[in-house]
């Protein structure tokens, strides 16, 4: 009996390869236990194909948010500072301004004539023309002021709420009335419906006075100036 010859007869006996063989032409693999055809070798320890990492997303969201905030701030600054400028308030201590007409009490922030009544909040106030008073070699310009409380709550009065103005425009706060004696204005609270009066005086250097101003430090009322 004739033994069929192997297609790989003539080649030295080789051990079978383990693993997958690369496909042969035509999509066929060599029989198991036989070496691959010449020129083709099995692929051992081939590194797996790893897909490249996805590109990182740029942090554009934060940049967009910051840009919007900066734009809002710039617009707010540009629109906030563009308002119409207000004209400066006129000083009420101008001794050359025209005095108010006699009659009803004048309101604040305007000059009135000496002796005329003017309102400051709930108070009705008047000031006489200043005169120079000399005592013990000291000369001071003094004026007699009067308060009336038309409100429903106590109102304060103080001699240091007053100022004196010279013809040259120098303004000085009222000083201690050395020459007023018992007629000097004290400080205190005036009951509703009450009245009080007293003399206020300027310092020794401010004797030539042509205007007297009522300008309390802790008040929302406008100052009042008495002049000729």
VENUR-V144251 format. One record per backbone hydrogen bond with DSSP energy under -1.0 kcal/mol. NH is the residue of the N-H (numbers start at 1). CO is the residue of the C=O. If there is no record, write none. Layout:
# VENUR-V144251
<<NH CO> <NH CO>>
This chain:
# VENUR-V144251
<<9 6> <11 8> <24 28> <27 24> <34 31> <40 37> <60 58> <64 60> <65 61> <66 62> <67 63> <68 64> <69 65> <70 66> <71 67> <72 68> <73 69> <74 70> <75 71> <76 72> <77 73> <78 74> <79 75> <80 76> <81 77> <97 94> <100 111> <106 117> <109 223> <112 225> <114 227> <115 127> <116 113> <118 125> <119 106> <120 123> <123 120> <124 148> <125 118> <126 146> <128 144> <131 142> <133 140> <135 138> <138 135> <140 133> <142 131> <143 200> <145 198> <146 126> <147 196> <148 124> <149 194> <150 122> <155 190> <157 188> <161 158> <162 159> <163 213> <164 172> <165 211> <166 170> <169 166> <172 164> <174 162> <175 201> <178 176> <180 177> <183 180> <184 181> <185 199> <188 157> <190 155> <193 149> <194 191> <196 147> <198 145> <199 183> <200 143> <202 141> <209 207> <210 165> <211 165> <212 226> <213 163> <214 224> <215 161> <224 214> <226 212> <227 112>>
